[in-house]
Each structure stands twice: as structure tokens, then as C-alpha cells.
Amino acid sequence: MFDVLAMHDIGTHRAELGDNICSLPVEQHMIYFVSSHSVVTIIRILSQSQDTARHEPLDIGYNRERK
């Protein structure tokens, strides 16, 4: 699964959550990730039973420049 995330432009770009953040529904989960070159960084995985709006990765620092 991670190879697919890294090598292909899949998922939905989520500009409202931060630069380069994408989401992808997989079975009963929503995966939030950042992909660059061949590296995938999983930010958060939510179950469909969780309140997505409450748990989206808004406060994890991906909107800010990384040092």
C-alpha cells in the first residue's frame, strides 16, 4: 500500500489541511499523508466511526516551514 501512495498521485489533495496533505479512504479508515518523491509520511489514520472534522490533522505543523 505504501508503495502505491509514494509512486502514484492518488488520494485527494487537502489544501485546507496544509501544503501537500492528501487523504485516501481505505476500507473503514481515512489515511492522511504527505508524499514526496519515494517517501510517504503518514500523518493520521482515522476509523470511519471517528468524527473526521474533530480529528483532522489541522494542528500538526505541516502548514509551517520545516526546519
Secondary structure per residue as TSV (DSSP state, phi and psi in degrees):
chain	resnum	aa	ss	phi	psi
A	1	M	-	360.0	-42.1
A	2	F	H	-65.9	-34.6
A	3	D	H	-61.0	-41.4
A	4	V	H	-63.6	-43.3
A	5	L	H	-61.4	-41.2
A	6	A	H	-76.1	-36.0
A	7	M	H	-94.9	-14.4
A	8	H	S	-127.9	151.1
A	9	D	-	-84.6	79.4
A	10	I	-	-116.7	167.9
A	11	G	S	91.7	173.1
A	12	T	E	-105.3	124.8
A	13	H	E	-67.2	131.4
A	14	R	-	-118.4	71.1
A	15	A	T	-57.2	-29.4
A	16	E	T	-68.2	-16.6
A	17	L	T	-97.2	-20.6
A	18	G	-	148.5	168.5
A	19	D	T	-64.1	131.0
A	20	N	T	66.1	11.7
A	21	I	E	-83.4	134.4
A	22	C	E	-125.8	160.9
A	23	S	E	-130.8	151.9
A	24	L	E	-146.8	122.2
A	25	P	E	-76.5	130.8
A	26	V	E	-134.5	114.6
A	27	E	T	50.8	-115.7
A	28	Q	T	-104.5	27.2
A	29	H	E	-133.3	159.8
A	30	M	E	-117.8	123.4
A	31	I	E	-102.2	128.3
A	32	Y	E	-106.8	131.0
A	33	F	E	-152.2	162.7
A	34	V	E	-121.7	132.4
A	35	S	E	-125.1	129.2
A	36	S	E	-141.7	128.0
A	37	H	T	55.4	-119.3
A	38	S	T	-109.5	19.8
A	39	V	E	-111.5	130.1
A	40	V	E	-115.7	127.3
A	41	T	E	-111.6	113.1
A	42	I	E	-79.7	124.0
A	43	I	E	-91.6	-44.4
A	44	R	E	-161.3	146.7
A	45	I	E	-125.1	122.1
A	46	L	E	-115.6	140.9
A	47	S	E	-76.5	152.1
A	48	Q	T	-63.0	-18.3
A	49	S	T	-80.9	-10.4
A	50	Q	S	-85.2	152.1
A	51	D	-	-74.6	103.0
A	52	T	H	-58.1	-44.8
A	53	A	H	-61.4	-34.1
A	54	R	H	-75.0	-28.3
A	55	H	H	-112.8	6.2
A	56	E	S	-62.4	150.8
A	57	P	S	-77.6	64.8
A	58	L	S	-83.1	-24.6
A	59	D	S	-113.9	27.3
A	60	I	S	-101.0	-0.1
A	61	G	S	92.6	6.2
A	62	Y	T	-78.0	-8.9
A	63	N	T	-81.3	-16.2
A	64	R	S	-97.5	157.0
A	65	E	-	-64.7	137.8
A	66	R	-	-90.1	136.4
A	67	K	-	-107.8	360.0
